[in-house]
Amino acid sequence: MSENNGKVRVRFAPSPTGYLHVGGARTAIYNYFFAKAMGGTFYLRIEDTDRKRYNETALHDLLRDLKWLGLQWDEGPGCEGDCGPYFQSDRLEIYHREIKKLLDSGDAYYCFCTEERLQEVRAEQEKSHVPVTGYDRHCRNISREEAEARIAAGEKYVIRLKVPETGVTEFDDMIRGHIEYQNELLDDLVLIKRDGYPTYHFASVVDDHLMGTTHVLRGDEWISSTPKHELLYKAFGWKPPVWCHLPVILDKNGGKLSKRKGAASVGDFRDLGYLPETLVNYLALLGWNPGDDREVMTLKEMIDAFTLERINPKSAMFDEKKLQWMNGQHIHMCDDTFLAGIMKEGLTGLGIDVSAEPEARIAEIVKLLKPRAHFVQDLAQMATYFFRAPTEYDEKGKAKHFGTGSKQIATEVREGLAALTDFTTPVIEKMFYDLAAATGRKVGDMVGAVRLAVSGVTAGPGLWELFEVVGKEEVLRRIDVALPLMG
């Protein structure tokens, strides 16, 4: 057993049966934040006892996604600690040792009911409109001797917890306060299945105790299971951890967030071009706040501000527009060298070779584009006209900016640009304002046609900066190509 010495020990304990849902990711985030804020330990335990649903690919993706989010565990797969193994399928001897204690104390019993009998009991209960349906405790009073004889004869069995038939099981939740359950409403839950593997309930309680877990932060769908876990702790004579059940994340219509209705997994959002910093920041704020009006925060800022008391019990709404806005903010805060690497990779994918481009020019383009990017892959798409002249022009832009009078304006701008010996941003800007003053036009009326001619699109970074980076000769050449299309 791990000694926590009064220090916080929390875990993220997923089942590798499918993708890492953003709700699960937020649970991992809160556990990670809490451990780091308290100077404690965040460990990863893989709950893989459901062998029918176990998926090797899901396990690989789960570990990859947690690392991508920056949630590196202190103990677990790949960085063993003192309380492993961290895969439950490697802990079967431990569960068999611990279940024997409950059998010996009379807190657990062998059940020989077949699945067919259980289905018949359920059907009869529903037919009779019994208020509480569940196992009818048919095998509860079979003697240990009879049970062992039946096992020796080859009968299949499960092991169940002997739940008190009267009284109340109560516990305190850090977020939701005091909660009580009538024992008569609880089932004699299965602890060990027919295949010898433990159920989630049994394995998680045994592991949380033996691994020294001080706080259990998990989704609120587990609230109804907590009285069963409390009864298990009591049967063993162990002190339960502090319970903290997190609010559910809903989609924009108030329903459960799922892949059927769009992106719902960490992998989905990574593939869409979201930064890990964005996803961690956004998910953290779905149910928690730092105590002020900050929204865009670094990992350190969130950890420094994190407390369990600031978690709200109310369900939180997932707003992808807000997430997209936040991604833009984090891209703006990103290291330019990191973004340059992503942009170059994207440009290569678009068939544009930038291997010979000076790093200073690449860096300048990143600086110009990153305030306008919502996703990291936007950078390459938006950067194409810096390296390749447009072969077509935005249709709405042509109708608006290549109309009557545009050729004369573009020609005058071209002449002004051609006369410049210093082709830098402030000089280009001055030329436009001087030309506007000389012709009586507004500067705003003079930029549309030449921007479209040089970039092929109607929006982008500052025009003077754009022209400087594209370069004088190329700007003039592109204007010349577009002039015949103007009116």
DAFENFEN-V942226 format. One record per backbone hydrogen bond with DSSP energy under -0.5 kcal/mol. NH is the residue of the N-H (numbers start at 1). CO is the residue of the C=O. E is the energy in kcal/mol with one decimal. If there is no record, write none. Layout:
# DAFENFEN-V942226
NH;CO;E, NH;CO;E
This chain:
# DAFENFEN-V942226
2;210;-2.1, 4;2;-0.6, 7;4;-3.3, 10;41;-2.7, 12;43;-2.0, 16;14;-0.5, 17;15;-2.4, 18;15;-0.5, 21;19;-1.0, 22;264;-2.4, 25;21;-2.5, 26;22;-2.3, 27;23;-1.7, 28;24;-2.2, 29;25;-2.5, 30;26;-2.7, 31;27;-2.1, 32;28;-2.6, 33;29;-3.2, 34;30;-2.5, 35;31;-2.3, 36;32;-2.5, 37;33;-3.1, 38;34;-1.8, 39;36;-0.9, 40;35;-3.5, 41;8;-2.5, 43;10;-2.6, 43;41;-0.6, 44;75;-2.7, 45;12;-2.2, 45;43;-0.5, 46;86;-3.1, 47;14;-2.5, 47;45;-0.7, 48;46;-1.3, 51;49;-1.6, 53;50;-0.8, 54;50;-0.9, 55;16;-2.4, 59;55;-1.8, 60;56;-2.1, 61;57;-2.7, 62;58;-2.4, 63;59;-2.3, 64;60;-2.2, 65;61;-2.9, 66;62;-2.2, 67;63;-1.9, 68;64;-2.4, 69;65;-2.0, 70;67;-1.1, 71;66;-2.4, 72;70;-1.3, 74;42;-3.2, 75;42;-0.9, 76;79;-1.0, 79;76;-2.3, 84;81;-0.6, 88;46;-2.5, 88;86;-0.5, 90;87;-1.9, 91;88;-2.1, 94;91;-0.5, 95;91;-1.8, 96;92;-2.4, 97;93;-2.0, 98;94;-2.3, 99;95;-2.6, 100;96;-1.2, 101;97;-0.8, 102;98;-1.1, 103;99;-2.2, 104;100;-2.6, 105;101;-1.7, 106;102;-0.7, 106;103;-0.6, 107;102;-1.8, 108;102;-1.4, 109;160;-2.2, 111;158;-3.0, 118;114;-2.2, 119;115;-2.1, 120;116;-2.1, 121;117;-2.5, 122;118;-2.3, 123;119;-2.5, 124;120;-2.4, 125;121;-2.4, 126;122;-2.4, 127;123;-2.2, 128;124;-2.0, 129;126;-0.8, 130;125;-2.5, 133;131;-0.6, 140;137;-1.3, 142;139;-1.6, 147;143;-2.5, 148;144;-2.5, 149;145;-1.9, 150;146;-2.3, 151;147;-2.1, 152;148;-2.3, 153;149;-1.4, 154;151;-1.7, 155;150;-2.4, 158;111;-2.3, 159;192;-2.1, 160;109;-2.9, 161;189;-2.5, 162;107;-3.1, 163;161;-1.4, 169;181;-2.7, 170;168;-0.5, 171;179;-2.4, 173;177;-2.9, 174;243;-2.8, 177;173;-2.4, 179;171;-2.9, 181;169;-2.3, 183;167;-2.4, 185;182;-1.8, 186;183;-2.0, 189;187;-1.7, 191;159;-4.1, 192;159;-1.5, 193;197;-3.1, 196;193;-2.1, 199;191;-2.5, 203;199;-2.5, 204;200;-2.7, 205;201;-1.6, 206;202;-2.5, 207;203;-2.8, 208;204;-2.8, 209;205;-2.1, 210;206;-2.8, 211;207;-2.8, 212;209;-1.5, 213;208;-2.6, 214;9;-2.5, 215;9;-1.1, 216;242;-3.0, 217;215;-0.6, 218;216;-0.6, 218;244;-1.7, 220;246;-1.7, 222;219;-1.9, 223;220;-1.4, 225;222;-0.8, 226;222;-1.0, 226;223;-1.0, 227;223;-0.6, 228;225;-0.5, 229;225;-1.8, 230;226;-2.9, 231;227;-2.2, 232;228;-1.7, 233;229;-2.5, 234;230;-2.3, 235;231;-2.4, 236;232;-2.1, 237;233;-1.2, 238;233;-2.8, 240;238;-0.5, 242;214;-2.8, 243;172;-0.7, 244;216;-1.9, 246;218;-3.1, 246;244;-0.5, 250;248;-0.5, 250;316;-3.3, 251;255;-3.2, 254;251;-2.1, 257;249;-1.1, 261;258;-1.2, 262;259;-1.8, 266;20;-2.5, 269;265;-1.7, 270;266;-2.2, 271;267;-2.5, 272;268;-1.6, 273;269;-0.6, 273;270;-1.2, 274;269;-2.3, 279;275;-2.0, 280;276;-2.5, 281;277;-2.2, 282;278;-3.2, 283;279;-2.7, 284;280;-2.1, 285;281;-1.2, 286;283;-1.3, 287;285;-1.7, 289;310;-0.8, 297;295;-0.8, 302;298;-2.1, 303;299;-2.5, 304;300;-2.7, 305;301;-1.3, 306;302;-1.0, 306;303;-0.7, 310;307;-1.0, 311;308;-1.8, 312;287;-3.3, 316;248;-2.4, 318;250;-3.1, 319;317;-0.6, 320;318;-0.6, 323;319;-2.0, 324;320;-2.4, 325;321;-2.3, 326;322;-2.5, 327;323;-2.1, 328;324;-1.9, 329;325;-1.7, 330;326;-2.3, 331;327;-2.5, 332;328;-2.0, 333;329;-1.2, 334;330;-0.7, 334;331;-0.9, 339;335;-2.0, 340;336;-2.5, 341;337;-1.8, 342;338;-1.6, 343;339;-2.8, 344;340;-2.7, 345;341;-2.0, 346;342;-2.3, 347;343;-2.5, 348;344;-2.3, 349;345;-1.8, 350;346;-1.0, 351;348;-1.6, 352;347;-2.7, 353;351;-0.6, 354;352;-0.7, 357;354;-1.4, 361;358;-0.5, 362;358;-2.0, 363;359;-2.8, 364;360;-1.9, 365;361;-2.2, 366;362;-2.3, 367;363;-2.2, 368;364;-1.8, 369;365;-2.2, 370;366;-2.7, 371;367;-0.5, 372;369;-2.1, 373;369;-0.6, 373;370;-0.8, 376;273;-1.7, 378;375;-1.4, 379;375;-0.5, 379;376;-1.1, 381;377;-1.3, 382;378;-3.0, 383;379;-1.5, 384;380;-0.7, 384;381;-0.6, 386;383;-2.1, 387;383;-0.6, 387;384;-1.6, 388;384;-2.0, 394;456;-2.2, 398;394;-2.5, 399;395;-2.0, 400;396;-1.7, 401;397;-3.5, 402;398;-2.1, 405;487;-0.8, 406;403;-2.2, 409;405;-1.7, 410;406;-2.9, 411;407;-2.4, 412;408;-2.3, 413;409;-2.5, 414;410;-2.5, 415;411;-2.4, 416;412;-2.1, 417;413;-2.5, 418;414;-2.7, 419;415;-1.3, 420;417;-1.3, 423;421;-0.6, 424;422;-1.1, 428;424;-2.7, 429;425;-2.5, 430;426;-2.1, 431;427;-2.1, 432;428;-1.8, 433;429;-2.0, 434;430;-2.8, 435;431;-2.4, 436;432;-2.3, 437;433;-2.1, 438;434;-2.1, 439;435;-2.0, 440;436;-1.5, 441;436;-1.0, 445;442;-1.0, 446;443;-1.8, 447;443;-0.6, 448;444;-0.6, 451;447;-2.6, 452;448;-2.2, 453;449;-2.2, 454;450;-2.1, 455;451;-2.8, 456;451;-0.5, 456;452;-1.9, 466;462;-2.5, 467;463;-2.7, 468;464;-2.0, 469;465;-2.2, 470;466;-2.5, 471;467;-2.4, 475;471;-2.4, 476;472;-2.5, 477;473;-2.2, 478;474;-2.4, 479;475;-2.1, 480;476;-2.2, 481;477;-1.9, 482;478;-1.6, 483;479;-1.8, 484;480;-0.6, 485;482;-1.8, 486;482;-0.5, 486;483;-1.7, 487;402;-0.9, 487;403;-0.9
